[in-house]
C-alpha cells in the first residue's frame, strides 16, 4: 500500500515546471497540503487534498522559524503523522525537531526511478536545474550514485 504525505510548495512548483507533477499520484496514496501551500501553489493544486493544521500553538511556534507555508505543512505533517516533502534546509531541520520525517524533491525523483516511472534521473535533474531549482553538487553526485548513473 502506498503512503500518504504532506507537501510544501517548492517541490510542487519544481515538479510542475518540468512537467512531472503526475509522479505524485503515481508514488503516493494521497498528497495533503495546507491552505497556505495551496495559495502559494495556485490553481494547479487540483488532485491535492487541502487540510488546515489544527494545532495553532505549534503553528505559531513554527512560523517564528520558517515561512508560513512551511510552518503549516510541518504542523500538518506532525498532526497527521505523515512524512513531508521539503527541500529547504532550515525547514527540514525544524521538521526533524518536531519529529517529522522529510524527503526532498530529489529523493522523490529517486523513488520514481526505482518504481520505473522515469527511465533515468540525470535528465530530470537537468530539467530541474534549467528551471532554476538549486541543488548542491554533492547532492547531485549522491543522487546520481544512488540511481546507479
SEMAR-908518 format. One record per atom (N, C-alpha, C): y, z, x; residue in three letters; atom name. Coordinates in nm, 3 decimals. Example, Ala and Ser with C-alpha at 12.3 -4.5 7.8 and 13.67 -1.06 7.14 Angstrom:
2
   north      up    east code site
  -0.569   0.780   1.319  ALA    N
  -0.450   0.780   1.230  ALA   CA
  -0.330   0.780   1.320  ALA    C
  -0.225   0.708   1.285  SER    N
  -0.106   0.714   1.367  SER   CA
   0.003   0.787   1.290  SER    C
This chain:
149
   north      up    east code site
  -0.119   0.000   0.084  UNK    N
   0.000   0.000   0.000  UNK   CA
   0.125   0.000   0.088  UNK    C
   0.221  -0.085   0.052  UNK    N
   0.346  -0.094   0.128  UNK   CA
   0.432   0.030   0.102  UNK    C
   0.510   0.065   0.203  UNK    N
   0.601   0.178   0.188  UNK   CA
   0.734   0.132   0.126  UNK    C
   0.806   0.227   0.071  UNK    N
   0.943   0.204   0.027  UNK   CA
   1.035   0.260   0.134  UNK    C
   1.157   0.213   0.139  UNK    N
   1.253   0.269   0.234  UNK   CA
   1.394   0.251   0.185  UNK    C
   1.485   0.317   0.255  UNK    N
   1.629   0.310   0.226  UNK   CA
   1.692   0.220   0.331  UNK    C
   1.790   0.141   0.291  UNK    N
   1.857   0.052   0.386  UNK   CA
   2.006   0.082   0.395  UNK    C
   2.058   0.066   0.516  UNK    N
   2.202   0.072   0.540  UNK   CA
   2.255  -0.072   0.539  UNK    C
   2.383  -0.087   0.534  UNK    N
   2.446  -0.217   0.518  UNK   CA
   2.424  -0.313   0.636  UNK    C
   2.432  -0.265   0.758  UNK    N
   2.428  -0.353   0.875  UNK   CA
   2.304  -0.441   0.877  UNK    C
   2.189  -0.383   0.851  UNK    N
   2.065  -0.461   0.851  UNK   CA
   2.066  -0.566   0.741  UNK    C
   2.113  -0.529   0.624  UNK    N
   2.117  -0.623   0.512  UNK   CA
   2.207  -0.742   0.543  UNK    C
   2.323  -0.714   0.600  UNK    N
   2.416  -0.822   0.637  UNK   CA
   2.355  -0.911   0.744  UNK    C
   2.295  -0.850   0.845  UNK    N
   2.234  -0.928   0.953  UNK   CA
   2.123  -1.018   0.900  UNK    C
   2.035  -0.965   0.818  UNK    N
   1.926  -1.046   0.764  UNK   CA
   1.978  -1.156   0.673  UNK    C
   2.081  -1.126   0.595  UNK    N
   2.139  -1.228   0.507  UNK   CA
   2.200  -1.342   0.589  UNK    C
   2.271  -1.308   0.695  UNK    N
   2.337  -1.410   0.778  UNK   CA
   2.239  -1.508   0.841  UNK    C
   2.118  -1.461   0.869  UNK    N
   2.020  -1.551   0.932  UNK   CA
   1.916  -1.602   0.831  UNK    C
   1.941  -1.579   0.704  UNK    N
   1.853  -1.630   0.601  UNK   CA
   1.716  -1.563   0.597  UNK    C
   1.710  -1.435   0.634  UNK    N
   1.581  -1.364   0.639  UNK   CA
   1.577  -1.241   0.548  UNK    C
   1.666  -1.233   0.451  UNK    N
   1.667  -1.119   0.359  UNK   CA
   1.535  -1.111   0.280  UNK    C
   1.469  -1.224   0.267  UNK    N
   1.341  -1.230   0.196  UNK   CA
   1.230  -1.149   0.265  UNK    C
   1.251  -1.110   0.389  UNK    N
   1.149  -1.030   0.459  UNK   CA
   1.133  -0.892   0.397  UNK    C
   1.240  -0.838   0.341  UNK    N
   1.234  -0.702   0.286  UNK   CA
   1.129  -0.687   0.177  UNK    C
   1.130  -0.770   0.072  UNK    N
   1.026  -0.753  -0.030  UNK   CA
   0.887  -0.791   0.019  UNK    C
   0.880  -0.871   0.123  UNK    N
   0.750  -0.907   0.181  UNK   CA
   0.689  -0.789   0.257  UNK    C
   0.775  -0.709   0.319  UNK    N
   0.729  -0.598   0.402  UNK   CA
   0.721  -0.464   0.329  UNK    C
   0.805  -0.446   0.228  UNK    N
   0.818  -0.314   0.167  UNK   CA
   0.800  -0.318   0.015  UNK    C
   0.747  -0.211  -0.038  UNK    N
   0.728  -0.197  -0.183  UNK   CA
   0.862  -0.207  -0.255  UNK    C
   0.959  -0.130  -0.208  UNK    N
   1.094  -0.137  -0.262  UNK   CA
   1.192  -0.095  -0.155  UNK    C
   1.314  -0.144  -0.170  UNK    N
   1.423  -0.107  -0.080  UNK   CA
   1.531  -0.046  -0.167  UNK    C
   1.565   0.080  -0.136  UNK    N
   1.663   0.155  -0.212  UNK   CA
   1.792   0.161  -0.132  UNK    C
   1.904   0.139  -0.199  UNK    N
   2.034   0.150  -0.132  UNK   CA
   2.125   0.238  -0.217  UNK    C
   2.211   0.316  -0.151  UNK    N
   2.308   0.396  -0.226  UNK   CA
   2.425   0.309  -0.272  UNK    C
   2.505   0.358  -0.366  UNK    N
   2.617   0.280  -0.419  UNK   CA
   2.715   0.228  -0.313  UNK    C
   2.745   0.307  -0.212  UNK    N
   2.841   0.261  -0.110  UNK   CA
   2.784   0.144  -0.031  UNK    C
   2.655   0.145  -0.002  UNK    N
   2.593   0.032   0.067  UNK   CA
   2.596  -0.091  -0.025  UNK    C
   2.569  -0.073  -0.153  UNK    N
   2.576  -0.184  -0.249  UNK   CA
   2.717  -0.243  -0.251  UNK    C
   2.819  -0.156  -0.248  UNK    N
   2.958  -0.203  -0.248  UNK   CA
   2.989  -0.280  -0.120  UNK    C
   2.947  -0.224  -0.005  UNK    N
   2.973  -0.290   0.124  UNK   CA
   2.900  -0.423   0.135  UNK    C
   2.779  -0.428   0.083  UNK    N
   2.697  -0.549   0.093  UNK   CA
   2.740  -0.655  -0.007  UNK    C
   2.785  -0.615  -0.123  UNK    N
   2.836  -0.708  -0.221  UNK   CA
   2.732  -0.758  -0.319  UNK    C
   2.758  -0.874  -0.374  UNK    N
   2.675  -0.926  -0.482  UNK   CA
   2.533  -0.963  -0.439  UNK    C
   2.510  -0.972  -0.310  UNK    N
   2.377  -1.007  -0.260  UNK   CA
   2.276  -0.894  -0.273  UNK    C
   2.317  -0.784  -0.334  UNK    N
   2.229  -0.668  -0.347  UNK   CA
   2.121  -0.686  -0.453  UNK    C
   2.111  -0.805  -0.510  UNK    N
   2.008  -0.831  -0.611  UNK   CA
   1.870  -0.806  -0.551  UNK    C
   1.784  -0.743  -0.631  UNK    N
   1.649  -0.714  -0.583  UNK   CA
   1.639  -0.581  -0.510  UNK    C
   1.753  -0.521  -0.481  UNK    N
   1.755  -0.391  -0.416  UNK   CA
   1.782  -0.286  -0.523  UNK    C
   1.712  -0.175  -0.516  UNK    N
   1.731  -0.069  -0.616  UNK   CA
   1.846   0.021  -0.571  UNK    C
   1.942   0.041  -0.657  UNK    N
   2.058   0.124  -0.624  UNK   CA
   2.038   0.263  -0.684  UNK    C
   2.056   0.364  -0.597  UNK    N
   2.042   0.503  -0.641  UNK   CA
   2.138   0.590  -0.561  UNK    C
   2.208   0.676  -0.628  UNK    N
   2.304   0.765  -0.562  UNK   CA
   2.232   0.891  -0.511  UNK    C
   2.272   0.940  -0.394  UNK    N
   2.217   1.068  -0.349  UNK   CA
   2.270   1.180  -0.436  UNK    C
   2.187   1.281  -0.460  UNK    N
   2.227   1.393  -0.546  UNK   CA
   2.279   1.513  -0.468  UNK    C
   2.240   1.525  -0.341  UNK    N
   2.277   1.641  -0.261  UNK   CA
   2.419   1.624  -0.207  UNK    C
   2.517   1.668  -0.284  UNK    N
   2.657   1.649  -0.245  UNK   CA
   2.696   1.730  -0.122  UNK    C
   2.634   1.844  -0.101  UNK    N
   2.665   1.924   0.018  UNK   CA
   2.621   1.851   0.145  UNK    C
   2.499   1.797   0.143  UNK    N
   2.451   1.720   0.258  UNK   CA
   2.538   1.597   0.279  UNK    C
   2.570   1.529   0.172  UNK    N
   2.652   1.409   0.180  UNK   CA
   2.789   1.439   0.243  UNK    C
   2.852   1.547   0.201  UNK    N
   2.983   1.584   0.256  UNK   CA
   2.971   1.613   0.406  UNK    C
   2.866   1.679   0.447  UNK    N
   2.844   1.709   0.589  UNK   CA
   2.823   1.582   0.668  UNK    C
   2.745   1.491   0.615  UNK    N
   2.715   1.366   0.685  UNK   CA
   2.839   1.278   0.700  UNK    C
   2.928   1.282   0.600  UNK    N
   3.049   1.199   0.604  UNK   CA
   3.143   1.239   0.717  UNK    C
   3.126   1.359   0.769  UNK    N
   3.206   1.403   0.884  UNK   CA
   3.158   1.332   1.011  UNK    C
   3.030   1.297   1.013  UNK    N
   2.966   1.245   1.134  UNK   CA
   2.950   1.093   1.139  UNK    C
   2.935   1.030   1.022  UNK    N
   2.912   0.885   1.017  UNK   CA
   2.992   0.826   0.902  UNK    C
   2.993   0.693   0.893  UNK    N
   3.072   0.632   0.785  UNK   CA
   3.007   0.656   0.648  UNK    C
   3.079   0.626   0.543  UNK    N
   3.035   0.661   0.408  UNK   CA
   2.902   0.596   0.369  UNK    C
   2.884   0.469   0.402  UNK    N
   2.759   0.401   0.368  UNK   CA
   2.641   0.463   0.440  UNK    C
   2.658   0.489   0.569  UNK    N
   2.551   0.553   0.646  UNK   CA
   2.522   0.693   0.593  UNK    C
   2.628   0.767   0.559  UNK    N
   2.610   0.903   0.507  UNK   CA
   2.530   0.901   0.378  UNK    C
   2.568   0.812   0.286  UNK    N
   2.494   0.804   0.159  UNK   CA
   2.349   0.761   0.183  UNK    C
   2.328   0.666   0.273  UNK    N
   2.192   0.617   0.299  UNK   CA
   2.106   0.726   0.362  UNK    C
   2.162   0.800   0.457  UNK    N
   2.085   0.908   0.521  UNK   CA
   2.054   1.018   0.420  UNK    C
   2.153   1.056   0.339  UNK    N
   2.131   1.160   0.238  UNK   CA
   2.023   1.116   0.139  UNK    C
   2.028   0.990   0.097  UNK    N
   1.930   0.939   0.002  UNK   CA
   1.790   0.936   0.064  UNK    C
   1.780   0.890   0.187  UNK    N
   1.650   0.886   0.256  UNK   CA
   1.594   1.027   0.271  UNK    C
   1.681   1.124   0.299  UNK    N
   1.638   1.263   0.311  UNK   CA
   1.583   1.314   0.178  UNK    C
   1.655   1.287   0.070  UNK    N
   1.613   1.332  -0.062  UNK   CA
   1.481   1.268  -0.107  UNK    C
   1.469   1.138  -0.082  UNK    N
   1.350   1.064  -0.128  UNK   CA
   1.234   1.073  -0.029  UNK    C
   1.262   1.133   0.087  UNK    N
   1.163   1.144   0.194  UNK   CA
   1.109   1.007   0.234  UNK    C
   1.204   0.914   0.257  UNK    N
   1.171   0.778   0.297  UNK   CA
   1.230   0.748   0.434  UNK    C
   1.171   0.651   0.500  UNK    N
   1.226   0.600   0.625  UNK   CA
   1.351   0.519   0.592  UNK    C
   1.439   0.503   0.691  UNK    N
   1.565   0.432   0.671  UNK   CA
   1.578   0.321   0.774  UNK    C
   1.641   0.210   0.733  UNK    N
   1.675   0.103   0.827  UNK   CA
   1.818   0.130   0.873  UNK    C
   1.832   0.163   1.000  UNK    N
   1.963   0.197   1.059  UNK   CA
   1.970   0.138   1.199  UNK    C
   2.082   0.078   1.234  UNK    N
   2.099   0.024   1.368  UNK   CA
   2.195   0.105   1.455  UNK    C
   2.295   0.166   1.395  UNK    N
   2.396   0.240   1.469  UNK   CA
   2.335   0.362   1.538  UNK    C
   2.361   0.375   1.668  UNK    N
   2.304   0.484   1.746  UNK   CA
   2.343   0.622   1.697  UNK    C
   2.469   0.643   1.667  UNK    N
   2.515   0.773   1.617  UNK   CA
   2.448   0.805   1.484  UNK    C
   2.440   0.707   1.395  UNK    N
   2.377   0.729   1.264  UNK   CA
   2.228   0.759   1.279  UNK    C
   2.162   0.693   1.372  UNK    N
   2.019   0.720   1.396  UNK   CA
   2.000   0.863   1.447  UNK    C
   2.090   0.906   1.534  UNK    N
   2.084   1.042   1.587  UNK   CA
   2.101   1.143   1.474  UNK    C
   2.200   1.120   1.388  UNK    N
   2.227   1.210   1.275  UNK   CA
   2.107   1.211   1.180  UNK    C
   2.052   1.095   1.151  UNK    N
   1.934   1.087   1.063  UNK   CA
   1.820   1.171   1.118  UNK    C
   1.797   1.157   1.247  UNK    N
   1.689   1.234   1.310  UNK   CA
   1.713   1.384   1.297  UNK    C
   1.839   1.425   1.308  UNK    N
   1.873   1.567   1.299  UNK   CA
   1.842   1.625   1.160  UNK    C
   1.847   1.540   1.056  UNK    N
   1.816   1.589   0.922  UNK   CA
   1.673   1.552   0.880  UNK    C
   1.593   1.508   0.977  UNK    N
   1.451   1.484   0.951  UNK   CA
   1.418   1.349   0.891  UNK    C
   1.507   1.252   0.906  UNK    N
   1.483   1.118   0.852  UNK   CA
   1.442   1.024   0.964  UNK    C
   1.329   0.961   0.947  UNK    N
   1.278   0.863   1.044  UNK   CA
   1.349   0.729   1.022  UNK    C
   1.385   0.663   1.132  UNK    N
   1.460   0.537   1.123  UNK   CA
   1.387   0.423   1.192  UNK    C
   1.410   0.305   1.141  UNK    N
   1.368   0.180   1.203  UNK   CA
   1.493   0.094   1.206  UNK    C
   1.505   0.011   1.308  UNK    N
   1.620  -0.078   1.316  UNK   CA
   1.584  -0.219   1.272  UNK    C
   1.683  -0.305   1.272  UNK    N
   1.662  -0.444   1.234  UNK   CA
   1.559  -0.510   1.325  UNK    C
   1.567  -0.482   1.454  UNK    N
   1.471  -0.543   1.548  UNK   CA
   1.331  -0.489   1.522  UNK    C
   1.318  -0.362   1.494  UNK    N
   1.188  -0.304   1.459  UNK   CA
   1.132  -0.367   1.333  UNK    C
   1.219  -0.392   1.237  UNK    N
   1.177  -0.458   1.114  UNK   CA
   1.126  -0.599   1.144  UNK    C
   1.195  -0.671   1.234  UNK    N
   1.150  -0.805   1.271  UNK   CA
   1.018  -0.802   1.346  UNK    C
   0.996  -0.698   1.424  UNK    N
   0.865  -0.682   1.489  UNK   CA
   0.755  -0.664   1.385  UNK    C
   0.782  -0.585   1.282  UNK    N
   0.685  -0.569   1.173  UNK   CA
   0.658  -0.704   1.106  UNK    C
   0.763  -0.783   1.087  UNK    N
   0.748  -0.913   1.023  UNK   CA
   0.662  -1.006   1.108  UNK    C
   0.678  -1.000   1.239  UNK    N
   0.595  -1.084   1.326  UNK   CA
   0.450  -1.039   1.320  UNK    C
   0.427  -0.909   1.328  UNK    N
   0.290  -0.856   1.322  UNK   CA
   0.223  -0.889   1.189  UNK    C
   0.303  -0.898   1.083  UNK    N
   0.249  -0.931   0.950  UNK   CA
   0.233  -1.082   0.930  UNK    C
   0.273  -1.161   1.030  UNK    N
   0.262  -1.306   1.020  UNK   CA
   0.370  -1.371   0.935  UNK    C
   0.478  -1.299   0.909  UNK    N
   0.586  -1.352   0.826  UNK   CA
   0.684  -1.438   0.906  UNK    C
   0.690  -1.415   1.036  UNK    N
   0.766  -1.502   1.125  UNK   CA
   0.674  -1.537   1.242  UNK    C
   0.677  -1.662   1.286  UNK    N
   0.585  -1.703   1.392  UNK   CA
   0.622  -1.649   1.531  UNK    C
   0.752  -1.631   1.554  UNK    N
   0.797  -1.584   1.685  UNK   CA
   0.925  -1.502   1.668  UNK    C
   0.938  -1.401   1.753  UNK    N
   1.054  -1.313   1.745  UNK   CA
   1.176  -1.370   1.817  UNK    C
   1.155  -1.433   1.931  UNK    N
   1.267  -1.477   2.015  UNK   CA
   1.367  -1.568   1.942  UNK    C
   1.323  -1.668   1.866  UNK    N
   1.423  -1.750   1.795  UNK   CA
   1.502  -1.671   1.690  UNK    C
   1.438  -1.574   1.626  UNK    N
   1.507  -1.494   1.525  UNK   CA
   1.611  -1.404   1.593  UNK    C
   1.576  -1.348   1.708  UNK    N
   1.673  -1.269   1.784  UNK   CA
   1.791  -1.357   1.825  UNK    C
   1.763  -1.481   1.866  UNK    N
   1.870  -1.575   1.899  UNK   CA
   1.961  -1.601   1.781  UNK    C
   1.903  -1.617   1.663  UNK    N
   1.983  -1.635   1.541  UNK   CA
   2.074  -1.515   1.517  UNK    C
   2.018  -1.395   1.534  UNK    N
   2.097  -1.273   1.516  UNK   CA
   2.215  -1.269   1.613  UNK    C
   2.187  -1.299   1.739  UNK    N
   2.293  -1.296   1.841  UNK   CA
   2.403  -1.397   1.808  UNK    C
   2.365  -1.514   1.763  UNK    N
   2.465  -1.616   1.728  UNK   CA
   2.550  -1.574   1.609  UNK    C
   2.498  -1.485   1.527  UNK    N
   2.573  -1.433   1.411  UNK   CA
   2.652  -1.308   1.443  UNK    C
   2.655  -1.269   1.571  UNK    N
   2.735  -1.155   1.611  UNK   CA
   2.664  -1.021   1.611  UNK    C
   2.532  -1.022   1.593  UNK    N
   2.455  -0.897   1.595  UNK   CA
   2.441  -0.852   1.740  UNK    C
   2.483  -0.729   1.768  UNK    N
   2.475  -0.678   1.905  UNK   CA
   2.345  -0.603   1.927  UNK    C
   2.283  -0.631   2.040  UNK    N
   2.170  -0.551   2.087  UNK   CA
   2.176  -0.549   2.239  UNK    C
   2.134  -0.439   2.297  UNK    N
   2.136  -0.428   2.442  UNK   CA
   2.029  -0.521   2.501  UNK    C
   2.049  -0.558   2.624  UNK    N
   1.949  -0.643   2.689  UNK   CA
   1.816  -0.569   2.702  UNK    C
   1.822  -0.436   2.720  UNK    N
   1.698  -0.357   2.728  UNK   CA
   1.622  -0.361   2.596  UNK    C
   1.694  -0.349   2.484  UNK    N
   1.628  -0.356   2.354  UNK   CA
   1.564  -0.493   2.333  UNK    C
   1.637  -0.596   2.370  UNK    N
   1.585  -0.733   2.354  UNK   CA
   1.459  -0.752   2.438  UNK    C
   1.463  -0.709   2.563  UNK    N
   1.346  -0.722   2.651  UNK   CA
   1.226  -0.645   2.596  UNK    C
   1.250  -0.523   2.551  UNK    N
   1.141  -0.440   2.498  UNK   CA
   1.083  -0.501   2.370  UNK    C
   1.168  -0.551   2.284  UNK    N
   1.121  -0.614   2.161  UNK   CA
   1.034  -0.735   2.191  UNK    C
   1.079  -0.818   2.283  UNK    N
   1.001  -0.936   2.320  UNK   CA
   0.870  -0.898   2.387  UNK    C
   0.871  -0.792   2.466  UNK    N
   0.748  -0.743   2.528  UNK   CA
   0.650  -0.695   2.420  UNK    C
   0.701  -0.618   2.325  UNK    N
   0.615  -0.568   2.217  UNK   CA
   0.561  -0.681   2.129  UNK    C
   0.637  -0.790   2.122  UNK    N
   0.594  -0.906   2.043  UNK   CA
   0.505  -1.001   2.124  UNK    C
   0.476  -0.963   2.249  UNK    N
   0.398  -1.048   2.340  UNK   CA
   0.463  -1.184   2.360  UNK    C
   0.594  -1.184   2.375  UNK    N
   0.666  -1.309   2.400  UNK   CA
   0.738  -1.302   2.534  UNK    C
